[in-house]
Amino acid sequence: MKIEELENAPRWLLDANTIFANVEIIDDIVHWYDGVWEGGTWEGGIWHNGFFECGNWKNGIWYDGIWECGTWENGVWNGGTWKKGTWHDGYWLDGVWKSGHWLNGFWYGGRWEKGYRNKLVPFNTPPSFSD
């Protein structure tokens, strides 16, 4: 569904710069299924696929997609490709890290190709996160 067709969409989603967004709100939680996020602040919800090209990620759960650039503040990453940007904190469960700045956070699995690591904390048992 297009963002402008949603009922009770949060202001942060309405203010974002997006292209071809396919989004739903289920039980007051934003679900992003596809499209391009070009700028703004993602403040929570569940990302299922698409392109995050620029902006700030405050919190939420990421499932698959391509992260082009931006700032990740907190949340859970579970699959997809990180191309560049700055990671401040959160949980990385799986995916491909191609480049960027990792400042702090927990790493469970995936592939690290290159980039800057400040405090990457490995953990052996992934935490349980539900949608």
HUCOR-V644292 format. One record per residue. PHI is phi in whole degrees, -180 to 180 (none if undefined). OMEGA is omega in radians with two decimals (* if undefined). D_LAST is the distance of its C-alpha to the last C-alpha in Angstrom with 1 decimal. Layout:
((PHI	OMEGA	D_LAST) (PHI	OMEGA	D_LAST))
This chain:
((none	3.07	19.6) (-72	-3.11	21.6) (-59	-3.11	20.6) (-68	3.10	23.9) (-91	-3.10	23.1) (-72	2.98	20.0) (-96	3.09	20.6) (61	3.08	19.7) (-69	3.11	18.4) (-67	-3.09	18.3) (-57	-3.11	21.5) (-61	3.12	20.0) (-75	3.12	18.8) (-64	-3.11	22.1) (-82	-3.08	24.0) (-71	3.01	22.6) (-95	-3.08	24.7) (-138	3.04	23.2) (-133	3.07	24.7) (52	-3.12	23.6) (-69	3.03	20.1) (-121	-2.94	18.0) (-135	3.00	15.4) (-133	2.97	13.8) (-117	-3.11	12.7) (-122	-3.10	10.6) (51	3.12	10.7) (66	3.11	12.0) (-114	3.10	9.2) (-73	3.05	10.8) (-120	3.11	9.9) (-98	-3.08	12.7) (-105	-3.12	14.0) (-172	3.13	17.4) (120	-3.09	20.3) (-122	3.01	21.7) (-96	-3.07	20.8) (-100	-3.14	24.3) (173	-3.07	24.1) (125	-3.14	22.7) (-121	3.05	20.1) (-79	-3.01	16.3) (-106	3.10	15.2) (153	-3.12	11.5) (128	-3.07	8.7) (-125	3.13	7.3) (-99	-3.09	10.4) (-103	-3.13	11.0) (-179	3.11	14.7) (125	-3.09	17.9) (-119	3.02	20.2) (-104	-3.00	19.9) (-93	-3.13	23.6) (-171	3.09	24.1) (132	3.14	22.8) (-118	3.06	20.8) (-110	-3.12	17.2) (-82	-3.09	16.7) (-171	3.11	13.1) (140	3.13	9.6) (-118	-3.12	7.8) (-108	3.01	10.3) (-122	3.01	10.5) (69	-3.11	14.2) (116	-3.11	16.9) (-121	3.05	19.9) (-99	-3.12	20.3) (-82	3.11	24.0) (-169	-3.14	24.5) (140	-3.13	23.4) (-120	3.10	22.3) (-100	-3.12	19.1) (-97	-3.11	19.0) (-167	3.10	15.8) (137	-3.09	12.3) (-124	3.08	10.9) (-104	-3.12	12.7) (-138	3.09	12.0) (99	-3.13	14.9) (111	-3.09	17.2) (-124	3.05	20.5) (-100	-3.11	21.4) (-94	3.08	24.9) (-166	-3.12	25.9) (140	-3.13	25.0) (-124	3.12	24.5) (-104	-3.12	21.8) (-93	-3.09	22.1) (-169	3.10	19.5) (134	-3.08	16.1) (-118	3.04	14.9) (-105	-3.10	15.9) (-97	-3.10	14.8) (-169	3.11	16.5) (139	-3.13	18.5) (-118	3.06	21.9) (-101	-3.10	23.3) (-93	-3.12	26.5) (-171	3.09	27.8) (135	-3.12	27.2) (-114	3.05	27.3) (-101	-3.09	25.0) (-95	-3.11	25.9) (-166	3.06	23.7) (145	-3.05	20.5) (-108	-3.12	19.4) (-114	3.08	19.9) (-103	-3.08	18.8) (-160	-3.12	19.8) (125	-3.10	20.9) (-123	3.07	24.1) (-99	3.13	25.9) (-99	3.07	28.7) (-166	-3.13	30.2) (139	-3.11	29.7) (-98	3.09	30.3) (-119	3.05	28.7) (-96	-3.11	29.4) (-133	3.10	27.3) (-99	-3.07	25.0) (-102	3.10	24.0) (-75	3.02	23.3) (-138	-2.98	21.4) (-90	-3.12	21.7) (-117	-3.12	18.7) (-67	3.06	15.2) (-68	3.12	13.1) (-94	3.10	10.2) (-125	3.12	6.8) (-111	3.14	3.8) (-71	*	0.0))
